[in-house]
Amino acid sequence: MNHKNYLKSIGKRLLCGSVKKKEILKQIDSDISIAMENGKTFEEAVAELGSPAEAAAEFNENFDEAEKKLGKRQKRFWIVGTAAAVLLILLAAGFWLLPKSALLTENSVFSEEEVCAKAKEVIAVLDENDMETLTPMMTGVMQKFLTEKVLLETKAMLSEDFGAFQSWGNAYVVEVEQAGQKMAVIEIVANYENVTVIYQLSFDKNMKLSGLYLR
């Protein structure tokens, strides 16, 4: 790991706002540079700071709740902004690439009962953070992006503690066709002790999880 990647890796783990993050990374960068000017190698300099996870954890322990909430809020805005950029790219690519949705009918590829049952099964696994069980339930692309770290960070944006599952709320299922491929998309409400979560899950024709969104 080089100097740039070391700082970048720490930055990803810092639970604070962008201003505070820049200050911390600037200070770490300066400390490493000074150590190297005094004859230490880069590896020796970072060994004193620890791994990116260890260095970030030390700072995170000292952030107050307001700073942590600011970091989560700014990260959420970044995700929304990225999603908006992707949508603009899709729009520019042409109408054929845009998803076209329709309610399930007798001629649909998917069964509403099957989709609802599969969604509840996946959510139960998500509640347990059981990646070993979840991984084979996902498409290859989802397996690359939905890691345990991403899952935990996404859930933490909504609540640090969902509490025990209580009940299911409304569920809506549609069949979506995009770029010639059909998939089922379900939006379902899950009520927990401390929070209500709206899940949006998409499944390919083999009922593999191909998309996940929480709010």
DRENSE-629321 format. One record per residue (C-alpha): x, y, z; residue number from 1; residue in one letter. Coordinates in steps of 0.1 Angstrom, whole numbers. Example, Ala and Ser with C-alpha at 12.3 -4.5 7.8 and 13.67 -1.06 7.14 Angstrom:
% residues 2
<ronu <123; -45; 78>; 1; 'a'>
<ronu <137; -11; 71>; 2; 's'>
//
This chain:
% residues 215
<ronu <0; 0; 0>; 1; 'm'>
<ronu <14; 34; -10>; 2; 'n'>
<ronu <11; 68; 7>; 3; 'h'>
<ronu <-20; 79; -13>; 4; 'k'>
<ronu <-39; 46; -8>; 5; 'n'>
<ronu <-31; 45; 29>; 6; 'y'>
<ronu <-47; 79; 35>; 7; 'l'>
<ronu <-76; 70; 12>; 8; 'k'>
<ronu <-82; 39; 32>; 9; 's'>
<ronu <-83; 57; 65>; 10; 'i'>
<ronu <-106; 84; 50>; 11; 'g'>
<ronu <-132; 57; 41>; 12; 'k'>
<ronu <-133; 45; 77>; 13; 'r'>
<ronu <-136; 79; 94>; 14; 'l'>
<ronu <-170; 85; 109>; 15; 'l'>
<ronu <-170; 123; 106>; 16; 'c'>
<ronu <-179; 153; 84>; 17; 'g'>
<ronu <-158; 162; 53>; 18; 's'>
<ronu <-141; 192; 70>; 19; 'v'>
<ronu <-129; 172; 100>; 20; 'k'>
<ronu <-119; 143; 77>; 21; 'k'>
<ronu <-97; 167; 56>; 22; 'k'>
<ronu <-80; 180; 87>; 23; 'e'>
<ronu <-72; 146; 100>; 24; 'i'>
<ronu <-59; 133; 67>; 25; 'l'>
<ronu <-38; 164; 63>; 26; 'k'>
<ronu <-23; 159; 97>; 27; 'q'>
<ronu <-15; 122; 91>; 28; 'i'>
<ronu <0; 131; 57>; 29; 'd'>
<ronu <22; 156; 75>; 30; 's'>
<ronu <33; 132; 102>; 31; 'd'>
<ronu <43; 106; 76>; 32; 'i'>
<ronu <62; 131; 56>; 33; 's'>
<ronu <81; 144; 86>; 34; 'i'>
<ronu <90; 108; 97>; 35; 'a'>
<ronu <103; 100; 62>; 36; 'm'>
<ronu <123; 133; 62>; 37; 'e'>
<ronu <139; 121; 94>; 38; 'n'>
<ronu <152; 89; 77>; 39; 'g'>
<ronu <123; 64; 82>; 40; 'k'>
<ronu <108; 44; 54>; 41; 't'>
<ronu <71; 48; 45>; 42; 'f'>
<ronu <65; 13; 60>; 43; 'e'>
<ronu <82; 23; 93>; 44; 'e'>
<ronu <62; 56; 94>; 45; 'a'>
<ronu <28; 39; 90>; 46; 'v'>
<ronu <37; 11; 114>; 47; 'a'>
<ronu <37; 36; 142>; 48; 'e'>
<ronu <2; 48; 131>; 49; 'l'>
<ronu <-12; 12; 126>; 50; 'g'>
<ronu <-33; -2; 99>; 51; 's'>
<ronu <-59; 21; 82>; 52; 'p'>
<ronu <-86; 4; 103>; 53; 'a'>
<ronu <-66; 9; 136>; 54; 'e'>
<ronu <-58; 45; 128>; 55; 'a'>
<ronu <-94; 54; 119>; 56; 'a'>
<ronu <-108; 36; 149>; 57; 'a'>
<ronu <-86; 57; 172>; 58; 'e'>
<ronu <-100; 89; 158>; 59; 'f'>
<ronu <-136; 75; 157>; 60; 'n'>
<ronu <-135; 68; 194>; 61; 'e'>
<ronu <-131; 106; 200>; 62; 'n'>
<ronu <-158; 119; 178>; 63; 'f'>
<ronu <-190; 131; 195>; 64; 'd'>
<ronu <-224; 119; 183>; 65; 'e'>
<ronu <-230; 152; 164>; 66; 'a'>
<ronu <-199; 147; 143>; 67; 'e'>
<ronu <-208; 111; 136>; 68; 'k'>
<ronu <-243; 120; 125>; 69; 'k'>
<ronu <-228; 147; 102>; 70; 'l'>
<ronu <-206; 121; 86>; 71; 'g'>
<ronu <-235; 97; 80>; 72; 'k'>
<ronu <-256; 125; 66>; 73; 'r'>
<ronu <-230; 137; 41>; 74; 'q'>
<ronu <-223; 101; 30>; 75; 'k'>
<ronu <-261; 96; 24>; 76; 'r'>
<ronu <-261; 128; 2>; 77; 'f'>
<ronu <-231; 114; -18>; 78; 'w'>
<ronu <-250; 81; -24>; 79; 'i'>
<ronu <-280; 101; -36>; 80; 'v'>
<ronu <-259; 122; -58>; 81; 'g'>
<ronu <-242; 92; -73>; 82; 't'>
<ronu <-276; 76; -80>; 83; 'a'>
<ronu <-287; 107; -97>; 84; 'a'>
<ronu <-256; 108; -119>; 85; 'a'>
<ronu <-263; 71; -129>; 86; 'v'>
<ronu <-299; 80; -138>; 87; 'l'>
<ronu <-287; 108; -161>; 88; 'l'>
<ronu <-263; 84; -179>; 89; 'i'>
<ronu <-292; 60; -184>; 90; 'l'>
<ronu <-314; 88; -198>; 91; 'l'>
<ronu <-286; 98; -222>; 92; 'a'>
<ronu <-282; 62; -233>; 93; 'a'>
<ronu <-317; 61; -248>; 94; 'g'>
<ronu <-352; 51; -241>; 95; 'f'>
<ronu <-346; 14; -248>; 96; 'w'>
<ronu <-323; 12; -218>; 97; 'l'>
<ronu <-348; 28; -194>; 98; 'l'>
<ronu <-368; 4; -172>; 99; 'p'>
<ronu <-404; -1; -181>; 100; 'k'>
<ronu <-426; -15; -153>; 101; 's'>
<ronu <-460; -31; -153>; 102; 'a'>
<ronu <-482; -48; -127>; 103; 'l'>
<ronu <-479; -86; -126>; 104; 'l'>
<ronu <-505; -105; -146>; 105; 't'>
<ronu <-512; -141; -156>; 106; 'e'>
<ronu <-487; -136; -184>; 107; 'n'>
<ronu <-459; -123; -162>; 108; 's'>
<ronu <-427; -142; -157>; 109; 'v'>
<ronu <-430; -138; -120>; 110; 'f'>
<ronu <-455; -148; -93>; 111; 's'>
<ronu <-464; -121; -67>; 112; 'e'>
<ronu <-466; -148; -40>; 113; 'e'>
<ronu <-432; -161; -49>; 114; 'e'>
<ronu <-416; -127; -50>; 115; 'v'>
<ronu <-431; -117; -16>; 116; 'c'>
<ronu <-419; -150; -1>; 117; 'a'>
<ronu <-384; -146; -15>; 118; 'k'>
<ronu <-382; -109; -4>; 119; 'a'>
<ronu <-391; -119; 32>; 120; 'k'>
<ronu <-366; -147; 31>; 121; 'e'>
<ronu <-338; -123; 20>; 122; 'v'>
<ronu <-348; -97; 46>; 123; 'i'>
<ronu <-347; -123; 74>; 124; 'a'>
<ronu <-311; -131; 63>; 125; 'v'>
<ronu <-302; -94; 61>; 126; 'l'>
<ronu <-315; -90; 97>; 127; 'd'>
<ronu <-290; -116; 108>; 128; 'e'>
<ronu <-261; -100; 87>; 129; 'n'>
<ronu <-256; -136; 75>; 130; 'd'>
<ronu <-234; -131; 44>; 131; 'm'>
<ronu <-227; -168; 41>; 132; 'e'>
<ronu <-263; -175; 35>; 133; 't'>
<ronu <-270; -143; 15>; 134; 'l'>
<ronu <-242; -147; -10>; 135; 't'>
<ronu <-256; -176; -30>; 136; 'p'>
<ronu <-290; -159; -30>; 137; 'm'>
<ronu <-275; -130; -50>; 138; 'm'>
<ronu <-264; -125; -86>; 139; 't'>
<ronu <-227; -124; -94>; 140; 'g'>
<ronu <-228; -86; -98>; 141; 'v'>
<ronu <-245; -81; -64>; 142; 'm'>
<ronu <-220; -104; -47>; 143; 'q'>
<ronu <-192; -80; -58>; 144; 'k'>
<ronu <-209; -49; -44>; 145; 'f'>
<ronu <-230; -61; -14>; 146; 'l'>
<ronu <-203; -69; 11>; 147; 't'>
<ronu <-208; -73; 48>; 148; 'e'>
<ronu <-191; -38; 53>; 149; 'k'>
<ronu <-215; -22; 28>; 150; 'v'>
<ronu <-245; -39; 44>; 151; 'l'>
<ronu <-236; -28; 79>; 152; 'l'>
<ronu <-229; 8; 69>; 153; 'e'>
<ronu <-261; 10; 49>; 154; 't'>
<ronu <-282; -2; 79>; 155; 'k'>
<ronu <-263; 21; 103>; 156; 'a'>
<ronu <-274; 51; 82>; 157; 'm'>
<ronu <-310; 43; 91>; 158; 'l'>
<ronu <-305; 32; 127>; 159; 's'>
<ronu <-277; 19; 149>; 160; 'e'>
<ronu <-301; -7; 163>; 161; 'd'>
<ronu <-333; -18; 144>; 162; 'f'>
<ronu <-344; -39; 173>; 163; 'g'>
<ronu <-364; -71; 169>; 164; 'a'>
<ronu <-386; -76; 139>; 165; 'f'>
<ronu <-422; -69; 146>; 166; 'q'>
<ronu <-444; -72; 115>; 167; 's'>
<ronu <-447; -68; 78>; 168; 'w'>
<ronu <-464; -38; 62>; 169; 'g'>
<ronu <-477; -31; 27>; 170; 'n'>
<ronu <-460; -48; -2>; 171; 'a'>
<ronu <-461; -38; -39>; 172; 'y'>
<ronu <-447; -59; -67>; 173; 'v'>
<ronu <-441; -50; -104>; 174; 'v'>
<ronu <-424; -66; -133>; 175; 'e'>
<ronu <-397; -44; -149>; 176; 'v'>
<ronu <-381; -48; -183>; 177; 'e'>
<ronu <-348; -31; -189>; 178; 'q'>
<ronu <-325; -36; -219>; 179; 'a'>
<ronu <-345; -66; -229>; 180; 'g'>
<ronu <-342; -83; -195>; 181; 'q'>
<ronu <-371; -88; -171>; 182; 'k'>
<ronu <-369; -87; -133>; 183; 'm'>
<ronu <-393; -84; -104>; 184; 'a'>
<ronu <-392; -54; -81>; 185; 'v'>
<ronu <-409; -54; -47>; 186; 'i'>
<ronu <-412; -26; -22>; 187; 'e'>
<ronu <-421; -40; 12>; 188; 'i'>
<ronu <-424; -24; 47>; 189; 'v'>
<ronu <-408; -41; 77>; 190; 'a'>
<ronu <-416; -29; 112>; 191; 'n'>
<ronu <-389; -33; 139>; 192; 'y'>
<ronu <-388; -23; 175>; 193; 'e'>
<ronu <-369; 9; 169>; 194; 'n'>
<ronu <-374; 18; 133>; 195; 'v'>
<ronu <-396; 11; 102>; 196; 't'>
<ronu <-377; 2; 71>; 197; 'v'>
<ronu <-389; 3; 35>; 198; 'i'>
<ronu <-370; -23; 14>; 199; 'y'>
<ronu <-369; -23; -23>; 200; 'q'>
<ronu <-355; -55; -37>; 201; 'l'>
<ronu <-352; -67; -73>; 202; 's'>
<ronu <-348; -103; -85>; 203; 'f'>
<ronu <-338; -117; -119>; 204; 'd'>
<ronu <-357; -145; -137>; 205; 'k'>
<ronu <-339; -170; -116>; 206; 'n'>
<ronu <-351; -153; -84>; 207; 'm'>
<ronu <-315; -142; -75>; 208; 'k'>
<ronu <-312; -108; -57>; 209; 'l'>
<ronu <-301; -83; -82>; 210; 's'>
<ronu <-308; -50; -64>; 211; 'g'>
<ronu <-313; -37; -29>; 212; 'l'>
<ronu <-323; -3; -15>; 213; 'y'>
<ronu <-333; 6; 20>; 214; 'l'>
<ronu <-349; 38; 33>; 215; 'r'>
//
